[in-house]
Amino acid sequence: MTAIRDTNIRDVNINRLCKYKGIISDEAFVHIYDYSMGNSRDAIWISREIIVHLCDKRALSDVINGITALSAIRDVIKKKFKDCLTMSQWKRKLLIYAKMVSAEKS
């Protein structure tokens, strides 16, 4: 049995996304694959989100190129996770909690 390479996984994922082949360019598929880190479900999800995002912005051109895909991925992720704490906010809350626990022990 031979080892599976990243290119093999990418090809399998791109084949699973074949229904988007006329809408999304090969360059954009590479960015989608990079975002999904080889996970087919994530690749399909972000592909759909890119298309919906661009339709909402009325910016869907003939074929989604790599630069447009990268920009849309950033916009979608910002929108989906806008209510999540950033790492610095999370660290600040953790430090405040640690300080409170430390003060209670003293």
C-alpha positions in Angstrom: 0.0 0.0 0.0 1.3 3.4 -0.9 1.1 6.6 1.3 -1.5 9.2 0.4 0.0 12.5 -0.5 -1.5 16.0 0.0 -1.9 16.3 -3.7 -4.0 13.1 -3.8 -6.2 14.4 -1.0 -6.6 17.8 -2.7 -7.6 16.1 -6.0 -10.2 14.0 -4.2 -11.6 17.1 -2.5 -11.7 19.0 -5.8 -13.5 16.1 -7.4 -16.1 16.3 -4.6 -16.6 20.0 -5.4 -17.2 19.3 -9.1 -20.6 20.9 -9.0 -18.9 24.2 -8.3 -16.3 23.7 -11.1 -17.9 26.2 -13.5 -18.2 28.8 -10.8 -14.9 28.5 -8.9 -11.5 28.6 -10.6 -8.8 26.0 -10.0 -6.7 28.7 -8.2 -9.7 29.4 -5.9 -10.0 25.6 -5.2 -6.4 25.6 -4.0 -7.2 28.4 -1.4 -10.4 26.6 -0.4 -8.4 23.4 0.1 -5.8 25.3 2.1 -8.5 26.7 4.3 -10.2 23.4 4.9 -6.9 21.6 5.6 -8.0 18.6 3.6 -11.4 18.2 5.3 -14.0 17.7 2.6 -16.9 19.0 4.7 -15.1 22.2 5.4 -14.2 22.6 1.8 -17.8 22.2 0.7 -19.1 24.5 3.5 -16.7 27.3 2.7 -17.4 27.0 -1.1 -21.1 27.4 -0.4 -20.4 30.3 1.9 -18.2 32.0 -0.6 -20.9 31.8 -3.3 -23.6 33.0 -0.9 -21.4 35.9 0.3 -20.6 37.0 -3.2 -24.3 36.8 -4.2 -25.2 38.9 -1.2 -22.7 41.5 -2.2 -23.8 41.2 -5.8 -20.2 40.6 -6.7 -20.5 37.1 -8.2 -18.6 37.3 -11.5 -18.4 34.6 -14.2 -15.8 32.6 -12.3 -14.5 33.1 -8.8 -10.7 33.6 -8.9 -8.2 33.0 -6.2 -8.0 36.6 -4.9 -11.8 36.9 -4.7 -11.9 33.5 -2.9 -9.3 34.6 -0.4 -11.1 37.9 0.3 -14.5 36.1 0.6 -13.0 33.5 3.0 -11.8 36.3 5.2 -15.1 38.1 5.1 -17.1 34.9 5.8 -14.9 33.9 8.8 -15.1 37.4 10.3 -18.8 37.4 9.9 -19.3 33.9 11.4 -17.0 34.5 14.3 -17.6 38.1 15.1 -19.1 37.4 18.5 -16.3 35.2 19.6 -13.7 36.5 21.9 -10.3 37.4 20.4 -7.3 35.8 22.0 -6.3 38.9 23.8 -9.9 39.3 25.2 -9.8 35.7 26.3 -6.4 36.1 27.9 -7.6 39.2 29.8 -10.6 37.4 31.2 -8.5 34.4 32.1 -6.0 36.6 33.9 -8.7 38.4 35.8 -10.2 35.1 36.9 -6.8 33.7 37.9 -6.2 36.8 40.0 -9.6 36.4 41.7 -8.9 32.7 42.5 -5.4 33.6 43.8 -6.8 36.3 46.0 -9.4 33.9 47.4 -6.7 31.4 48.3 -4.7 34.0 50.2 
